[in-house]
Amino acid sequence: MSDPPRLIETEADLAEGAEYLARVCPVWARVLPELGPLPLRRRGDGFEAIASAIVAQQISVSAAAAIWDRMAAAGLTDPQGIAAASDEDFRAAGLSRPKARYLRGIAASGLDWRSLRAMPDDQAIATLVALPGIGVWTAEIYLKFALGRADVFAAGDLALQEAARLMYDLPDRPGPAALREMALPWRPWRAVAARGLWAYYRLAKGREGVR
């Protein structure tokens, strides 16, 4: 039987991961003190967490937050509310037609969300990607924040790519494959590295790169 996945549950876990990054990379050793304590960004798991990640797909952090607030006010954050909602309800919240379709499909899937907690990262990602509208980025965001997985990265995230370009003084923004390659030395704490890159993005750009 494989070992259970390492989790990020407390600030002490983040500090341990940050210390590791500083040991293996001089760039991290230089940058991390400038960032201060990294945010935990943990949230509860289950349908609401994946719905929030769906809402955040391919739009700004501020737009996603505004849509999510309207959805919460309209009772559109649980499977029952989603199943009962009309197309007009989704439009009034600002949700696109494809995302409304994805949420309806996920709400109807009957997935046992608790079962994901015991799955290895790859299996949990594959289980989520099999649902409507969930790609690798969305699945990895869920594993990082809702399940607390310590070594999940989300290399397709544009803010992470831009932060890596700036932090490492690269000529171009690395694509997902290049960023995954860059992140290999950061194992088994790539989720801490992602938090660090988002923090660097906020420092460099003056705005959040992730909800």
Secondary structure, 3 states (H helix, E strand, C coil): CCCCCCECCCHHHHHHHHHHHHHHCHHHHHHHHHHCCCCCCCCCCCHHHHHHHHHCCCCCHHHHHHHHHHHHHCCCCCHHHHHHCCHHHHHHHCCCHHHHHHHHHHHCCCCCHHHHHHCCHHHHHHHHHCCCCCCHHHHHHHHHHCCCECCCCCCCCHHHHHHHHHHCCCCCCCCHHHHHHHHHHHCCCHHHHHHHHHHHHHHHHCCCCCC
